[in-house]
Amino acid sequence: MRRRNLISDINVVPYIDVMLVLLVIFMISAPLMVQGIQVNLPEASSEALPVKNEEPLIVSITKEGNVFLETDSTRGRSLNLKEMNELVSKIFEASPGLQVVIRGDGEVKYETIMSVMASLQIAGASDIGLISAPISPK
């Protein structure tokens, strides 16, 4: 009687197929996961702010002057300055010293930006920055 040798190879072709499908899915969905409200940021050539360990609190302002606080509970909901002030005060009670950045549309009124910044300072923000887009080469 002859003994048969068992072949114990793993067929990896199905695993490669699954990995390629996942890769395609992530490549398509990654650009769609843009955070926040769509604003046209003004271009500026300036040094980037130093990044702290925790994520900054992002406040977005559209060209119509609508204010959005980029948190899980208020994402996509327009706020007035009083509502934003109350929410930011609660956030600063939990984590004082949090960095705040403002994403303002390039066409928003300067007065609106200043009133939002003043409201943030009243709520307890001491580290406020502005987000701009880098200057595109022409």
N, C-alpha and C positions, 0 to 999 in steps of 0.2 A: 504494500500500500504506500502510495505517495502522499506526502503531506503537502497541503496547500499553504502557501505563504499568504497571510492576510495583508491586504493593502490598507493602510490606515492614513490616507491623505485626506485633508479637509478641502472641500471644494469651496474656494473663496470667491468665485465669480459672482454669486448672488450678493455677497457682502459688498463687493466693489460696485455693483449696480445700485444698491441702496445708498452707498456713500455718494455716488455721483448725483443721484436724485436729490439728496439732502443738500449737496453743494449748490446745485442749481436753484433750489428753493431759497436758500439763504442769500445767494447772490442777487436774486430778484427782489426779495423782501427787504434787504438791508437799506437800500436808498429810500424806501417808502416809509421807514421808521424815523422821520424827521420829527424832532421834538418841538412842540410848541406851536404858536400862532405864526402864520406866514407874514413876515415883514421884510421890506426891502431895506437892508441895513446900509447906512452911509459908509463910504469908503474912507479910510484914514490910514496913514502910515505912522504907527506908534508902537511902542514896546508893549508886549503882552504883560498883563498883571500877573504877579506871582500866584500860583495855584496853591490853595491850602489843602489839607487832607480831606475835607468834606466838600460835597458838591455845593456850589453857591445857590442862593435863592434867586430865581430868574423872574423878572417882571417884564412883560412884553407890552408895548404900546403900538397900536396900529395907526395908520395915517389919519383915521377918523377920530383918534383920541381915545379909543376904547382901551382900557387897562385890563391885563390878564395876569394872574399870578400862577406861575407854572408849578403847581403842586398837584398831588394825586387827587385831592378833594375838590380843587377849583379849576382843573384843566379844561379849557375851552369855554369857561364862563366869564363874561365881562363883569368887572367889578367897578363900583364907584370908589372914590378915595376913602370914604369912611369905612366901607367894608374891607378894603385892602389894608387900611391902618389897623383895624381890629385883628384881622388874620395874621398880619406880620407881627403885631405885638405878642400874640400867643406863640408864634414860632420862635421869637426871640426870648421868651420866657423859658422855653424848652432848651434852646441852644444859643446862648448869648455869644456875640462875636462872630456870628455867621456873616459871610461875605454876600453882598447883594449886587447883582448886575442887571442893568436895564438894557433890553433889546428894543430900541425905538426905531420906527420906520424913518427913513430919511426925509419924508415930507411932513412929519408930525411937527406941530408948533412947539417952539422953544418953551413957551409958557407952560405947556402941558408937561414937558419933561421936568421943568423946575418945580411944578406943583407936586408931581409924583415923588421927586427927590426930597422935597420938604416933608411930605407926608411920611416917607420912609424914615427920615431922621427923627421925626416926632415919635414914630413907633419904636425907635431904639436902634436903628441901623447906623453904624458908624463907618463901615467899610463899603462904600457904594462905588461901583464902576459902570462904565458904559461899554457895550459891545458894538464893534464896528466890523465891517468886512475889509479884508486886506485889499490894497489897491491892485486892480487887475492890470496886467501889462497890455499896452495898446499897440 
